Amino acid sequence: MNGFVDEVEIEVISGDGGSGSVSFRREKYVPLGGPDGGDGGKGGDIRFIVKQNLKTLFALKHKKIFRAQNGFSGMGRKKHGKDGNDVIIQIPPGTLIRDIITKKVLKDFK
């Protein structure tokens, strides 16, 4: 066993949504083609998964910032942007998630 770590301080940042596209139909025989811009993709989330076989937070000791991927921008012709990838953080049962400033418990993974 590498070492027992029962407390770590990490920063988690969810992904921003992608930009929508401002686009209008331009076809020869459609004089007033309406808008056809696609929506931007959803930003990635930070997800905590409880793994029963984990006993320590050692894997989180050296990585301090977890950042999810941003959503991709939309394009013309109603093409929606791709969603950003989520970040999954594996934690042992009994982990408490606290706000670093207020020390308030945000989630108790029993």
Phi and psi in degrees as GROMACS dihedral restraints (atoms count N, CA, C in turn):
[ dihedral_restraints ]
;  ai    aj    ak    al  type     phi  dphi    fc
    3     4     5     6     1   -66.8    20    10
    4     5     6     7     1   -48.1    20    10
    6     7     8     9     1   170.0    20    10
    7     8     9    10     1   148.4    20    10
    9    10    11    12     1   -92.2    20    10
   10    11    12    13     1   122.2    20    10
   12    13    14    15     1  -122.0    20    10
   13    14    15    16     1   119.1    20    10
   15    16    17    18     1  -113.1    20    10
   16    17    18    19     1     3.1    20    10
   18    19    20    21     1  -151.1    20    10
   19    20    21    22     1   128.9    20    10
   21    22    23    24     1  -138.0    20    10
   22    23    24    25     1   154.6    20    10
   24    25    26    27     1  -115.7    20    10
   25    26    27    28     1   118.3    20    10
   27    28    29    30     1  -128.2    20    10
   28    29    30    31     1   160.9    20    10
   30    31    32    33     1  -115.8    20    10
   31    32    33    34     1   130.9    20    10
   33    34    35    36     1  -118.0    20    10
   34    35    36    37     1   135.4    20    10
   36    37    38    39     1  -133.4    20    10
   37    38    39    40     1   119.2    20    10
   39    40    41    42     1   -78.0    20    10
   40    41    42    43     1   160.8    20    10
   42    43    44    45     1   -78.8    20    10
   43    44    45    46     1   148.2    20    10
   45    46    47    48     1   -79.7    20    10
   46    47    48    49     1   150.7    20    10
   48    49    50    51     1   -72.1    20    10
   49    50    51    52     1   152.2    20    10
   51    52    53    54     1   -75.3    20    10
   52    53    54    55     1   159.5    20    10
   54    55    56    57     1   -76.2    20    10
   55    56    57    58     1   142.9    20    10
   57    58    59    60     1   -77.0    20    10
   58    59    60    61     1   166.1    20    10
   60    61    62    63     1  -108.6    20    10
   61    62    63    64     1   134.3    20    10
   63    64    65    66     1   -96.3    20    10
   64    65    66    67     1   109.7    20    10
   66    67    68    69     1  -149.3    20    10
   67    68    69    70     1   147.0    20    10
   69    70    71    72     1  -127.2    20    10
   70    71    72    73     1   146.9    20    10
   72    73    74    75     1   -64.5    20    10
   73    74    75    76     1   136.2    20    10
   75    76    77    78     1  -131.9    20    10
   76    77    78    79     1    92.2    20    10
   78    79    80    81     1  -124.0    20    10
   79    80    81    82     1   149.0    20    10
   81    82    83    84     1   -57.9    20    10
   82    83    84    85     1   -42.9    20    10
   84    85    86    87     1  -104.0    20    10
   85    86    87    88     1    15.7    20    10
   87    88    89    90     1  -120.2    20    10
   88    89    90    91     1    93.2    20    10
   90    91    92    93     1   -64.5    20    10
   91    92    93    94     1   -37.1    20    10
   93    94    95    96     1  -119.9    20    10
   94    95    96    97     1    60.4    20    10
   96    97    98    99     1   -60.6    20    10
   97    98    99   100     1   133.6    20    10
   99   100   101   102     1   -78.7    20    10
  100   101   102   103     1  -175.0    20    10
  102   103   104   105     1   -69.1    20    10
  103   104   105   106     1   144.4    20    10
  105   106   107   108     1  -141.0    20    10
  106   107   108   109     1    29.5    20    10
  108   109   110   111     1   -78.2    20    10
  109   110   111   112     1   146.0    20    10
  111   112   113   114     1   -91.3    20    10
  112   113   114   115     1   154.2    20    10
  114   115   116   117     1   -74.4    20    10
  115   116   117   118     1   154.7    20    10
  117   118   119   120     1   -77.0    20    10
  118   119   120   121     1   155.6    20    10
  120   121   122   123     1   -74.9    20    10
  121   122   123   124     1   155.7    20    10
  123   124   125   126     1   -72.2    20    10
  124   125   126   127     1   139.9    20    10
  126   127   128   129     1   -71.9    20    10
  127   128   129   130     1   153.2    20    10
  129   130   131   132     1   -69.1    20    10
  130   131   132   133     1   155.9    20    10
  132   133   134   135     1  -106.6    20    10
  133   134   135   136     1   162.0    20    10
  135   136   137   138     1  -102.0    20    10
  136   137   138   139     1   123.9    20    10
  138   139   140   141     1  -124.3    20    10
  139   140   141   142     1   135.4    20    10
  141   142   143   144     1  -103.1    20    10
  142   143   144   145     1   127.3    20    10
  144   145   146   147     1  -118.2    20    10
  145   146   147   148     1   127.2    20    10
  147   148   149   150     1   -81.9    20    10
  148   149   150   151     1   123.6    20    10
  150   151   152   153     1  -109.1    20    10
  151   152   153   154     1   118.9    20    10
  153   154   155   156     1   -63.4    20    10
  154   155   156   157     1   -28.9    20    10
  156   157   158   159     1   -84.8    20    10
  157   158   159   160     1    -5.0    20    10
  159   160   161   162     1   -82.9    20    10
  160   161   162   163     1   141.5    20    10
  162   163   164   165     1  -123.3    20    10
  163   164   165   166     1    -8.1    20    10
  165   166   167   168     1  -147.5    20    10
  166   167   168   169     1   163.8    20    10
  168   169   170   171     1   -97.4    20    10
  169   170   171   172     1    22.5    20    10
  171   172   173   174     1   -56.4    20    10
  172   173   174   175     1   -37.0    20    10
  174   175   176   177     1   -64.8    20    10
  175   176   177   178     1   -21.8    20    10
  177   178   179   180     1   -95.6    20    10
  178   179   180   181     1    -0.6    20    10
  180   181   182   183     1   -64.4    20    10
  181   182   183   184     1   -38.8    20    10
  183   184   185   186     1   -99.8    20    10
  184   185   186   187     1   -18.0    20    10
  186   187   188   189     1  -100.8    20    10
  187   188   189   190     1   115.5    20    10
  189   190   191   192     1   -99.7    20    10
  190   191   192   193     1   -23.5    20    10
  192   193   194   195     1  -122.4    20    10
  193   194   195   196     1   127.9    20    10
  195   196   197   198     1  -117.8    20    10
  196   197   198   199     1   119.1    20    10
  198   199   200   201     1  -125.7    20    10
  199   200   201   202     1   123.4    20    10
  201   202   203   204     1   -79.5    20    10
  202   203   204   205     1   159.0    20    10
  204   205   206   207     1   -75.9    20    10
  205   206   207   208     1   144.0    20    10
  207   208   209   210     1   -74.3    20    10
  208   209   210   211     1   153.8    20    10
  210   211   212   213     1   -72.7    20    10
  211   212   213   214     1   155.3    20    10
  213   214   215   216     1   -90.0    20    10
  214   215   216   217     1   156.0    20    10
  216   217   218   219     1   -72.9    20    10
  217   218   219   220     1   150.4    20    10
  219   220   221   222     1   -76.4    20    10
  220   221   222   223     1   168.2    20    10
  222   223   224   225     1  -133.2    20    10
  223   224   225   226     1   175.6    20    10
  225   226   227   228     1   -65.6    20    10
  226   227   228   229     1   173.4    20    10
  228   229   230   231     1    61.9    20    10
  229   230   231   232     1    33.4    20    10
  231   232   233   234     1    58.4    20    10
  232   233   234   235     1    33.3    20    10
  234   235   236   237     1   -88.6    20    10
  235   236   237   238     1   114.6    20    10
  237   238   239   240     1   -81.2    20    10
  238   239   240   241     1   148.7    20    10
  240   241   242   243     1   -73.9    20    10
  241   242   243   244     1   153.8    20    10
  243   244   245   246     1   -72.8    20    10
  244   245   246   247     1   144.1    20    10
  246   247   248   249     1   -71.6    20    10
  247   248   249   250     1   149.9    20    10
  249   250   251   252     1   -75.8    20    10
  250   251   252   253     1   153.0    20    10
  252   253   254   255     1   -75.3    20    10
  253   254   255   256     1   144.2    20    10
  255   256   257   258     1   -80.0    20    10
  256   257   258   259     1   157.8    20    10
  258   259   260   261     1  -109.8    20    10
  259   260   261   262     1   127.1    20    10
  261   262   263   264     1  -108.6    20    10
  262   263   264   265     1   125.2    20    10
  264   265   266   267     1  -112.4    20    10
  265   266   267   268     1   119.9    20    10
  267   268   269   270     1   -88.5    20    10
  268   269   270   271     1   131.3    20    10
  270   271   272   273     1  -132.9    20    10
  271   272   273   274     1   156.1    20    10
  273   274   275   276     1   -79.4    20    10
  274   275   276   277     1   158.6    20    10
  276   277   278   279     1   -62.0    20    10
  277   278   279   280     1   147.1    20    10
  279   280   281   282     1    90.3    20    10
  280   281   282   283     1     3.9    20    10
  282   283   284   285     1   -73.9    20    10
  283   284   285   286     1   138.1    20    10
  285   286   287   288     1  -107.8    20    10
  286   287   288   289     1   135.4    20    10
  288   289   290   291     1  -105.4    20    10
  289   290   291   292     1   122.1    20    10
  291   292   293   294     1  -122.7    20    10
  292   293   294   295     1   149.6    20    10
  294   295   296   297     1   -74.1    20    10
  295   296   297   298     1   130.9    20    10
  297   298   299   300     1   -67.6    20    10
  298   299   300   301     1   -29.0    20    10
  300   301   302   303     1   -85.8    20    10
  301   302   303   304     1   -51.4    20    10
  303   304   305   306     1   -88.1    20    10
  304   305   306   307     1   -14.9    20    10
  306   307   308   309     1    65.8    20    10
  307   308   309   310     1    11.9    20    10
  309   310   311   312     1   -74.7    20    10
  310   311   312   313     1   137.0    20    10
  312   313   314   315     1   -75.6    20    10
  313   314   315   316     1   120.2    20    10
  315   316   317   318     1   -88.5    20    10
  316   317   318   319     1   -36.1    20    10
  318   319   320   321     1  -156.1    20    10
  319   320   321   322     1   137.0    20    10
  321   322   323   324     1  -114.1    20    10
  322   323   324   325     1   111.9    20    10
  324   325   326   327     1   -90.5    20    10
  325   326   327   328     1    89.6    20    10
